[in-house]
Every structure is written in C-alpha cells, then in structure tokens.
Amino acid sequence: MTKIKIVGATGYGGIGLIELLGRHPDAEITAIVAREDVGRPISDVFPHLAGFCDLPILDAEDPAAQAPADVVVFSTPDRVGMYQAEAALAQGAKVLDFSGDFRFTTAEAYADYATRHGKDPVHAAPQLLGKNAYGLAELHREEIRQAPVVGNPGCFACSCILGLAPAAKARLFDPRSVICDCKTGVSGAGKKVSATFHYPARYENMNAYKLAGHQHVCEVERELSLQYGETVMLTFTAHVLPICRGIMSTLYAQMDKAMTEEQAIDLYRDFYRDSPFVRVYGSKAPIGTHCVSRTNFCDLVISVDPRVNRLRVVSYIDNLMKGQAGSALQNINLMTGHPETMGLMFSGMYP
C-alpha cells in the first residue's frame, strides 16, 4: 500500500487529491497537514468526505505529521515545497509539488518564471534542479518514473501543451505564429478569498487578465520548443468566465505546409496513441467543458482552416483535475510503479 502525505490539504488541489485517493485501490493517506482547522477531522470541514476520509488536520510541527511516507505532496503556494522537499527526500519519500517550485530544471529557467510571477527569483533548493521532472505524463513518463521530485504542471500549461505538442513535434507551424486564447473557471484562482472573485464581481462578468505576461507561458514555450527543436514563442491571453471549473483553450498556429483536417487528426491520434487520457476529435464533434468536467481527460478538437492554412485546436480540461489533482495522481502512479490510469479511469456525468 502506497503511503501518501498531503501538505496544504485543505485547498482545492489537496481536497481534489483526497477525493481521488479515496477511489485508489493501493493508496493510503497517512497524514494531512494544513495551517487552518488544525485538530479537526477533515470531514468536519468538508462534510462530503465523511466516511471516506476522517483524518485529523495536523499542524506541520505535530510529530504525527513527521511520519514517513512513500510520497509527500505539497499542495501549497510557491516557495513552500522548495524549503521542505529536502527533508522529505531524506526520509526516503518522493516529492510531488503543485506549485511552480519544481517545474523548471535550471535556476535560470526558474528565475524567469518567478520574475513573471512576482516572486523571489532565487530558488531555495537549486541542488534539486536537474534531478526533478516536469509532471506532464504524456510527454515525460520515463523522467517522472525515475525522478525523486516532480513538479505538477500549471493548468493552462497542461491545456496548451497537450493541444500543440503533436503539431510542434511535426514542425507543422511557424514557431512565431502561435496564439493561445484561454478561458478558465473561477476556481482557477484558488480557494483564498478575494474581492476580485467575490460573487457579485464575477456574476455575468468575464475579463482578460495578466496581459503583461502570464507565468504559465514559460512552461508552454519551453515544452513546445523541446518538441519543435527550435524556440517557439507565443501570444497568450487568459480570461476568467463566470463558471466554477473548466478550461477551454483555443490554439492557433500558421501552418508551414498544407494538410487536411483528416491528416491532422491522424497525426494527433498517432502522437497520443499511448496516452489514455487524451481524446482527439474532428471539428464537428459536440465537445465542451462538460465532457471533461471532474475527469482526468483532455479532449482535443482539431480543425484546419484551408483558406488561410491555419491550424486551430480547441483543448478542454477540468482545471482542478487534469489541470491539478488528476495529473497529480497520474504522476503518483508513475512515481510508485502503478498503472498510470489507476484510480482515474472514469467518465464524467451527464448532464
């Protein structure tokens, strides 16, 4: 039985992982750690967990929170995991971090990300960079299996990278022509209360944000460049919509060669033939965010506009699942030698 400790267990990511682990046949949550509601059973705070997870919420200094685990998950803000990962590794655990702390394998790449994010650009555990893996399983399975530390991908990054990686690998497009037009639900801002995300501010309102530069651009450009074999630079626009969860990313790229939609679909299906959570559709498929809601699937709708020879891909994920907790469990499975799909292969619910 794989033993898992979750630090930052009461945020959206932590709760989502607890919900998923309740379905896992070979995982046991040994400790849940948070700053708030310490001492209370987590099912008192989140009643829907009653009977599924009733563990007490522990303070980080509680001796019970120091018990060894096979995997320590940091569902925490930036610059928490980087300070605590070394201690977890010293106890023999592997580390999975939800923040940007370990999404980059060099201090320079981290500094670029942190600067865009308004954080201290100096990494507190540079000795671990280069030993870590980027936790997008569809592109980095083998690295994830071997790495002691894995950085879970950003939600927008997951959506955009999966949507464009096959085209980048085939060098279908001009590497300076990519546009990522992305919409997310309000839960993408996290659980922390903010006037910007207060109900009256969000009801019947949608807006673009971080136009000066979104932190996830660093991940997307790096991963697409690795696939392309040349630097890919893109224009990224994030929007927040008055829905709870879900991401729809409409991705555009100017093609360098003529290709029909059918050929593009074949290319994508071949690229993802061993990726059970990526589903590829043609432009007439009735796909929307509801198709992936509360699942670990990424649905890709492939379209080619022959008039202007432009590729258009619409990528749908649940930002709290494939964009967070679902990818986390997928990574945990790989890190611990389990089948990638264990505890994750279920459909959404209609309607």
JOCOR-V223313 format. One record per backbone hydrogen bond with DSSP energy under -1.0 kcal/mol. NH is the residue of the N-H (numbers start at 1). CO is the residue of the C=O. E is the energy in kcal/mol with one decimal. If there is no record, write none. Layout:
<<NH/CO/E> <NH/CO/E>>
This chain:
<<2/26/-2.0> <4/28/-2.7> <5/71/-2.4> <6/31/-2.4> <7/73/-3.4> <8/33/-2.6> <9/33/-2.2> <11/8/-1.1> <15/11/-2.7> <16/12/-2.4> <17/13/-2.1> <18/14/-2.3> <19/15/-2.6> <20/16/-2.0> <21/17/-2.9> <22/18/-1.4> <23/20/-1.9> <28/2/-3.2> <30/4/-2.3> <33/6/-2.9> <34/58/-2.0> <39/57/-3.3> <40/37/-1.7> <42/55/-2.9> <44/41/-2.0> <45/41/-1.0> <46/42/-2.6> <49/46/-2.4> <50/47/-1.8> <52/49/-2.7> <53/49/-2.7> <57/40/-2.4> <58/32/-2.8> <62/59/-1.7> <65/62/-1.6> <66/63/-1.4> <70/3/-1.7> <71/3/-1.9> <72/94/-2.9> <73/5/-3.2> <74/96/-2.9> <75/7/-2.9> <76/74/-1.2> <83/80/-1.1> <85/81/-2.3> <88/84/-1.5> <89/85/-2.6> <90/86/-2.1> <92/89/-1.9> <93/88/-2.0> <94/70/-2.5> <95/148/-2.7> <96/72/-2.3> <97/150/-2.6> <98/74/-2.8> <103/100/-1.1> <110/106/-2.1> <111/107/-2.2> <112/108/-1.8> <113/109/-2.0> <114/110/-3.2> <115/111/-2.3> <116/112/-1.8> <117/113/-1.8> <118/115/-1.0> <119/114/-3.3> <128/125/-2.0> <131/128/-1.6> <133/149/-2.0> <135/151/-2.9> <136/134/-1.4> <139/136/-1.8> <140/136/-1.8> <144/140/-2.4> <145/141/-2.2> <146/142/-1.3> <147/143/-2.2> <150/95/-2.4> <151/133/-2.5> <152/97/-2.9> <158/154/-2.6> <159/155/-2.0> <160/156/-2.6> <161/157/-3.0> <162/158/-2.1> <163/159/-1.4> <164/160/-1.3> <165/161/-2.5> <168/164/-2.4> <169/165/-2.8> <170/166/-1.8> <171/168/-1.2> <172/167/-2.6> <174/254/-2.6> <177/174/-2.2> <179/252/-2.4> <180/235/-3.1> <181/250/-2.7> <182/237/-3.0> <183/248/-2.4> <184/239/-2.2> <185/246/-1.5> <186/243/-3.1> <187/244/-2.3> <188/185/-1.7> <189/186/-2.0> <190/187/-2.0> <198/195/-1.2> <201/198/-1.3> <202/198/-1.1> <203/199/-2.5> <205/202/-1.9> <207/240/-1.5> <209/238/-2.1> <213/210/-1.4> <217/214/-1.6> <220/216/-2.1> <221/217/-2.8> <222/218/-2.0> <223/219/-2.6> <224/220/-2.5> <225/221/-2.1> <226/222/-2.2> <227/223/-1.7> <228/224/-2.6> <229/225/-2.7> <233/175/-2.2> <235/178/-2.2> <237/180/-2.7> <239/182/-2.0> <240/207/-2.5> <241/184/-2.9> <243/241/-2.1> <247/317/-3.0> <248/183/-2.1> <249/315/-2.7> <250/181/-3.1> <251/313/-3.3> <252/179/-2.8> <253/311/-1.8> <255/309/-2.1> <256/172/-3.2> <264/260/-2.2> <265/261/-2.7> <266/262/-2.2> <267/263/-2.2> <268/264/-2.4> <269/265/-2.8> <270/266/-2.1> <271/267/-2.1> <272/268/-2.1> <273/270/-1.2> <275/272/-1.9> <278/275/-1.7> <279/298/-2.5> <281/300/-3.0> <285/282/-1.7> <287/285/-2.0> <291/288/-1.6> <292/289/-1.1> <295/292/-2.0> <298/277/-3.0> <299/316/-2.0> <300/279/-3.1> <301/314/-2.6> <302/281/-2.7> <303/312/-2.5> <305/310/-2.9> <309/305/-1.0> <310/305/-1.8> <311/253/-2.8> <312/303/-3.2> <313/251/-2.5> <314/301/-2.4> <315/249/-3.0> <316/299/-2.6> <317/247/-1.8> <321/318/-1.4> <323/318/-2.3> <324/321/-2.1> <325/320/-1.7> <326/321/-1.3> <327/321/-1.8> <328/324/-2.0> <329/325/-2.2> <330/326/-2.4> <331/327/-2.5> <332/328/-2.7> <333/329/-2.7> <334/330/-1.7> <335/331/-2.9> <336/332/-1.7> <338/333/-2.5> <342/339/-1.8> <344/341/-2.6> <345/341/-1.1> <346/344/-1.8>>
